Structures are given as C-alpha cells and as structure tokens.
Amino acid sequence: MADTSAAPSPVVLERGFVIASAISAIALGVAALVWPGATLITVALLFGAYLVVSGIFRLVIAFTSDSLSTGVRWLVGILGVLIIIAGIIALNNLAQSLLVLAFVIGFGWIFDGVASIAGGITGRTALPRWLAIVSGVISIVGGIVVFTLPGLAIVTFLIFGGWILIAIGVATLFTLPPKKEKAAAPAETAAA
C-alpha cells in the first residue's frame, strides 16, 4: 500500500509563507495606526532591548576575541558597557528612548547626506553626480528636521510606516504563486 501522506509541495509552502507574511504586514500596519501609543511603546522597548543585547555582544567580543589587540579589546569593552547603560536608561524612560531613536535616525540621515554630497562632488557614486548632491541635501535637511522636531518625526514615521506595511501586505498578496493543478487521478485517466 502506497504512502498517501506526501510532504506538501514547495509551491504550497511558498504560497503559505507569502500569505502569512502579507497578513502579518497588514496586521502590523493596522496595529500601528489603530494603537499608535502601544506601537511606540513596543518600538521603545525593542530599541532599549537591542541596545542591551548589542552591548552584551560587544562585551563578549572584548573578553573572548583572540584576533583583537589589547587596546581594541578595551575600546570594544568600554563601548559595550556604555551601550548597555544606554539600553538600561532607554528601558527605564521609554519616551526618552524614542527621542534618542529619532536623534539616531536624524544623525544617520545627516551623515548619509554628507557622504552623498561628497560622492557627488568627487564623482564616486553610482548615481548621476547632480542627483547624489540633491539627495544629499534633502537627506541633511531631513536630518535637521528630525533633530528640530523629534516627537513629530517619530509620529510621522509611525503613520507612514503603518500605511507602508499595509500597502506592502496587500501588494504581496498579488504576488502569490499560482496554485499547482492537481494531477488527474489514475482511475479517471484510465476511464477516459
């Protein structure tokens, strides 16, 4: 007697994964828009937890790495302790954690803008030079706005992020692989 409990086909598994990821994106987007306060608290908690874990990881590297010099190990260890402290502070004051996150984003945009402008001026960019310079200026202006209005920036990120997640989830549903047609049963084929 043949085994009829065959493993599901890769197409079925892929369809299931695509559907699950699309529904997850839509649910997260809706949650961000419906419960913005809870979403921001979750983001703040995750940011603080990330800092603590990242600091612990650096401490482990400082104590266990054989390939780093003593000075670099001390530097990595001190940085790890400072990051752990920042994470603990972030976890104890979630509102301040969100502000720090906004400042990190703003600093990243400014740094990226300066790098884009430098790449545009020197010609070391994959973009046309003028486009690299313009995008660099926009990035710097965006970073300054985030520094100036960090609370508004975080709320704006949340709203846009929620809508983008919903849009990605809906678009993902349109990329479902087609269902595989079941092969006709041998008895049906023989009867024809």
Helices and strands as residue ranges (DSSP letters): H 10-34, H 36-64, H 70-92, H 94-122, H 129-148, H 150-173, H 186-191
